[in-house]
Every structure is written in structure tokens, then in C-alpha cells.
Amino acid sequence: MFRAAAVRVGPYTQMWHENDESRLLAAFTNGHFQEFIIRTAEFYNWLGARPGSGEISDDEIEVRRYEADAREVAERLDLLGFDLNSSLRAWEGGIAAHADYLAENGRDSESVAIGSMGGPQWLSNLSQIADHAPVSPFSSNPYRKPLPGSPEWLIRLAQFAFDPLLETRLVVAAFPRAKVAVDVTTAYWAWVGDDDGPHAAAKLNELRRAGSLFSPVVVLTEGRTDAEFLTAGLSILYPHLVDLVKFLDFEQKNDGGAGALVRLVKSFAAAGIANRTVAIFDNDSAATDALRPLDLRRLPSTIRILRYPDLPLASSYPTIGPPSLANPEGGTVLANVNGLAGSIEMYLGSDVLLDCEGVLSPVRWGSLIPAIGSYQGEIANKADVHRRFREKVAAAKENPSIIATQDWSGVREILQTIMGAFTA
């Protein structure tokens, strides 16, 4: 029996050997592991093996396989640094080199067919064969030249990414609704000896030791509640990413706020921290003021400075102004508070910001920050907002079916901002 891992995404099937097999498991978690028994013939049919490729018994075989949605695999690969843009650049470099090789060897028509097609066009063409029968290394003669433009030809071009994770990221982009499966049935011996069970996490840890690329993205926030609430949101909205995004342990941090976060960023930069690091600031006046002296051009490429994104809810939000003779308690008016009062509370959901009477907790304006000419605002009744959010988190964890009825749009926007920090 051959010793390799089989990757299957829609009509695409590839075989990977030796160290490449371990790299593939980084795209999965232990929770994606499956173990079941099927007939040997069914196993080889899944691989796309041809009937004439050898004698296949009808015995039972214990299958070990990792399977996940293409979306989950794509998001994991993005956070590992194998994002779509990087994968396309690697593929286009490989294609250009191969086109030159073909031209130098008198195969001009093939060179033109390959070299004239950019990565986005190739992905578009590849996605059109989503319903095609699987094209496997077993299903056709590997030495036969497929016709340019054919499904087999398009799929074979994926190999010019020259890396199993880059290649997988490209293929899941072409088939975003497919299941991604890595079958390790025949390669299992090379990874884990006689042990049973999932080993994706262990293999990812081995790769992390080999380089910081596989280390989790470290996220620095302005305060303890930011880290707490975003960690909770990540576990609910993106449970398959919790081992790839780590928020700073604020139990070890005495002070908070935008100024403290700027100082922490400078410390990370000076220390040469190898981890990819995201420092995400509130979307308010205090953060704008604190960021003024920070020279982004001098930061290492491993550090990204982000702000909480603007929210539609915050574009017309109730605010309480300072007291006046006419309004001793301060007047309440609607205002666009994006960039002025966008602390974490604003992103916890309208269901959390509404009080027991169905009224949004207003923003209360504080002092003017002269350097930027803007007032700083913050949500009133913070303690009640925090309590309601923690209750929402507890309810979601106890009964995940209610998540769809809750408002997670703001937290999701922040997490997507973080997840996209290194994909450009």
C-alpha cells in the first residue's frame, strides 16, 4: 500500500508525502478528526483510483480522516500566513518559471497557454468545474499531457504553488462550498507510530517550533474587558480559530487605556517579538490622541496597528451633552459617535445596549482633547452593559442555537478586522 496523505477538495485530489503531510494538518484542528470503517474498494473510489490500477480487496479498512468546511480551512490558513494573495503570488511565480522552461524546450504553445493566464483567471476557470468528477493522481496517466483548458489541466496547475498549504489555500478559494478532507489512513504510521486519535494540534505545535509563522496572532487591546469580551466572541463566532488568535493576559497588566497600549506596542517593537502582533485601539478620541506620536513607519512588519471599525449603529446614536442653564442635566441628542466614543461597549450588540425599557444606553460626553479638537465620549451605565453581555455569552454557550437571534455584528466586525490584519 502506498504511504501518503490524500487531499480532496471537490474535484481536486492530490497526494502529499513525508514532511508535507505534517504541514497539511495545520489547516485542521483535533475536532475535525474522523475515524470510521469502510470497505477497501470504497476507500479507493474516494481517492479516485481507476479499476485497473491494481487488485483491490473487498476487506474492511479503518479510515482516519480530517474534514472541515472550505471556509474554516481558508480562515485557518489566512491566520497562519497562507492567505489568498500570498498564495496567488507564489503560484504566479511558479507558473512564470514553468512557462519559461517550456519555451526554452521548444514547447511554445504550452508556454503561451500557461504564461498568459493570471492567478485570478485560473481560479475563475477552476471554479467552473466544481461539479466535475474527481481528478486524482490515480485516475489518469500522470505522464499524459492533458489538453490546455481541460479540468485535469486546470487542476494540475495547482502544483505550481510548490507548497501543500499554499496549494490548498488556492483550491479552497476555487471551491468555497466544498468539504476539505485530508485522509491520513495510509500515512498515519509516519506521524504517530502506533498511537490512535487526532494529532493535528500536536503537529501544529511541532511546526511552530520550527518557525514563528505558525505561532498564534497576538492581540493587544486597551483594557481587560476588551480582551475578555473579544475572547468570548471568538470562541462563539469562530471556535475553529481559538488556537490561532491569542489576546494578551491582562491579569498581568496593571494599567490600561490607549496611552498604555502605545507604550506596550513600543516595547514589543523594541524587544523584537517574533509573533505576528495586532494592537487594536478603540474607535474614540482618546485613541486618536494617543496614536499621534507613534511613527507607524518605524514599526516592524510583524506589528499591525488597527482601530475598531465604524458602526452603522454609532452613526446616529443618543448622546448626553454637558449641562447648561437650559438643560441642567445635559441635553440628549443624536450624533455620529464613530471615532469619538467607540469603546468596546459600543460593539457588544444592540440587544446589550438596550436597557430594560428598550432605550439605548447613551454616550456621555466628557472633556475636550485640545490637541485634536474633539470630545471624548463613553457609554453610560457601563456596569449594566457588561453584565448583559456576560449573560448573553453564557446563554450562547449553553444553547448555541440562539446565537443567530443575538446581535453579534459589532464583535464580528472587530474580529474580522483582526483576522484580516496580515492578509493584504
Buried (B, 14 or more C-beta within 10 A) or exposed (E): EEEBBBBBBBBBBBBBEEEBBBBBBBBBBBEBBEEEEBBBBEBBBBBBBEEEEEEBEEEEBEBBBBBBBBBBBBBBBBBBBBBBEBBBBBBBEBBEEBBEEBBEEEBEEBBBBBBEBEBEEBBEBBBEBBEBEBBBBBBBEEEEEBEBEEBBBBBBBBEBBEBBBBBBBBBBBBBBEBEBBBBBBBBBEBBBEEEEEBBBBBBBEBBBEEEBBBBBBBBBBBBBBBBBBBBBBBBBBBEBBBBBBBBBEBEEBEEBBBBBBBBBBBEBBEEEBEBBBBBBBBBBBBBBBBBEEBEEEEBEEBBBBBBBBBBEBBEEBBBBBEEEEEEEEBEEEEBEBBBBBBBBBBBBBEEBBBBEEEEBBBBBBBEEBEEBEBBBBBBBBBEBBBEBBBEBBEBBEEEEEEBEEBBBEBBBBBBEBBBBBBBE
